[in-house]
Amino acid sequence: MGPITEGQRYIYRTQGICPPEIHFRIADGLLREVHFRGGGCPGNAQLVCRLLRDRSIEEVRPFLKDIPCQNHTSCPDQLDKALEAALNGALLPAHSFRLAADLWTKTRVALVGNLAGRLEVWEALKADFKEKKVEAVYCLGNQTNPSTDNGPLLQILRKDHKVTTILGEEDWRYARQFETGPQGKLNPKDKDYLESMAQVLSFHLGAKKGMVFYGTYIQDLPGFSDYEPFSLEMNMAGNLTRFMEDESVFPALEAMTPQFISGIVIFGQRKKWGHWQVGGVDFISVGPASDDDRLSWGLLTVANDHLTLEIQSPSGIKKGDHEK
Amino acid sequence: MAEAVKVLPQEIQELMEVREWDMRTREGVNRFRELKAKSLPSIALDEQLVYESLIPGQEELAQEVRRRWRVKNG
């Protein structure tokens, strides 16, 4: 038996049935997985998904066709249409956001926002991380600034094994060369590094599961679905509460948090430090690493299931140390 | 909350058109914000937020639908 390939992932927007989307994966002519998202009969859908997993598409399609349920169609009928669209190229594979996972459970994590290509800021913060014994550093975007030479900072970040970088909106634009700037100065390794940065990071802090993302630009990525893992957290933090600016909707947020995967939701788009606890979830807004040359980073720790965020303000940048 | 609407008698169902939004989606959140709702679940009638958090009794909801229908249809 040959190796199992991951294949291509598809998202089909349905018509006339309860679930608004069908997510599935095709590899080597086999239906690797199927999920009916956003509604419908969960028990039946789960059974159908189990029965179809790893079956040949050619074999299953005759069973799906022409089953009526409502509006002259049904979940199996829509799945058949989805498979047909995927096979004839009318439905393109979905890519959506890049998700990375920090697999090792942490107890002390540093949060850094908006480095904006400034190596001297990073160097000034880094000394502090060592002193505070942080186990990992999560750098939320933006790591880059289109009007500066970002190469030196990116080289340092990509070589530091404690650092995980999360792509910010400007980084995303910069990587795709949407902005005019000196991106030509980046060497191929730095370009690859920028283009492969995670857009969502999942992690464990003590017994709590957390997620880190920059902001709402992720929802504009081709193939994004409201029903993917972590999409709900992004929608609630970004769209419902406007990154916790609108406290009047916190009762609605509280009603939605039981459906979250994450107990900690960290974002950077608001560009101000903040920490809220709503519905048993910790929401953390990460401020910029440097604001008028005042430095700051966040030390996130957990003890006895209690999460603490302490904003650290190390002494300023030493003039001349990294001036070019 | 959707259940409170679905179980209304047929004569009331015929007076109205029902639309349900899924708060997990951006479309649902946008609609929630347009209606200036604050909590869940919520029911709006004729673009007006009428019930929030509190699920109305069947009779109360039916009365409110009838009242609005009479205002609009003389």
Chai-1 contact restraints between the chains, C-beta under 6 A:
chainA,res_idxA,chainB,res_idxB,connection_type,confidence,min_distance_angstrom,max_distance_angstrom,comment,restraint_id
A,D226,B,R24,contact,1.0,0.0,6.0,A-B,restraint_1
A,D226,B,T25,contact,1.0,0.0,6.0,A-B,restraint_2
A,L232,B,R24,contact,1.0,0.0,6.0,A-B,restraint_3
A,N235,B,R26,contact,1.0,0.0,6.0,A-B,restraint_4
A,N235,B,V29,contact,1.0,0.0,6.0,A-B,restraint_5
A,N239,B,R26,contact,1.0,0.0,6.0,A-B,restraint_6
A,N239,B,V29,contact,1.0,0.0,6.0,A-B,restraint_7
A,L240,B,V29,contact,1.0,0.0,6.0,A-B,restraint_8
A,S248,B,K38,contact,1.0,0.0,6.0,A-B,restraint_9
A,V249,B,K38,contact,1.0,0.0,6.0,A-B,restraint_10
A,P251,B,K38,contact,1.0,0.0,6.0,A-B,restraint_11
A,P251,B,S39,contact,1.0,0.0,6.0,A-B,restraint_12
A,A252,B,S39,contact,1.0,0.0,6.0,A-B,restraint_13
A,A252,B,L40,contact,1.0,0.0,6.0,A-B,restraint_14
A,A255,B,L40,contact,1.0,0.0,6.0,A-B,restraint_15
